[in-house]
């Protein structure tokens, strides 16, 4: 989930055919008031240094994300004519967990189901992880999950950006309700604000955004930044990101990093290790407040924001857009990864989905 100008994202995977999938990342802009606070200001368990092994396994590092795409998918031409996003019924769950402003975020397709986060507005709101599979929607980690964006590591582990404690942590697939293990939680002695969206390189390098949408008050970090954390290294701020950095994604060949914010999207050129060697470079095809990002195997980039999903081609020009009220993030799922899932906030909080002719990445 990589290319300087080739944004092809991956998506293969044998998953159940049509379970609605959810968003990821988090524009969460708009999440101003309301929402429970639940001790999110505590320091995370990890120190400044340390993505540790970053979840990178030898298998993940050797495989590379491009191999996740079915053979020949890079030559497919995306067809958006006649495609309309339809609401997945029954979401969000009407069980009183969130009152007032509702946010659905951080979609990830894994193990035949869509996983996503659900929380309210305000500082460090209570947050849970929901799962959508053929049997319906269930809560798999309630209340204390404190999570926004979700992502798969190169070893298949589930990572989450947590506004509860300011960490990026790893969840246990066998017990998602258990306390996750922090990977990185502090910068210059203070916890992060509210880690929002994240993506991992095949070598374990972690990239994540840290705006203040769900941060405690006063904000622990004076600046809202995005960070790069090399395996075993300390977090490094990424210079020149859009304001209130939000969505973050790699190109299929892992040679470009994209970051969105309240004033557009920027691109960074990476070397083979995932280090930034050029940028920021403005992406002119999109502007204004933007949220989460998704990618397909034909090299197209999906950008949420402004009540729609805009699709950019491999050359970063606009191919088309889909109406998506409150869109926050996207992921591809289904047994052939050709179902596009869009998460949404506000009055339309929940999930949207549409079938496409091109497969995409699971987060």
MOCORQUI-V447455 format. One record per helix or strand. SS is the DSSP state (H for helix, E for strand). FROM is the first residue (numbers start at 0). LEN is the number of residues. If there is no record, write none. Layout:
BEGIN
ss:SS from:FROM len:LEN
ss:SS from:FROM len:LEN
END
This chain:
BEGIN
ss:E from:48 len:1
ss:H from:57 len:6
ss:H from:64 len:4
ss:H from:72 len:3
ss:E from:85 len:2
ss:E from:101 len:9
ss:E from:112 len:8
ss:E from:126 len:7
ss:E from:135 len:6
ss:E from:143 len:1
ss:E from:146 len:6
ss:E from:157 len:5
ss:E from:166 len:5
ss:E from:180 len:4
ss:E from:185 len:2
ss:E from:189 len:2
ss:E from:197 len:3
ss:E from:205 len:5
ss:E from:224 len:5
ss:E from:233 len:4
ss:E from:247 len:3
ss:E from:255 len:6
ss:E from:263 len:7
ss:E from:275 len:7
ss:E from:292 len:4
ss:E from:300 len:5
ss:E from:307 len:5
ss:E from:317 len:6
ss:E from:326 len:7
ss:E from:338 len:7
ss:H from:345 len:3
ss:E from:349 len:6
ss:E from:359 len:1
END
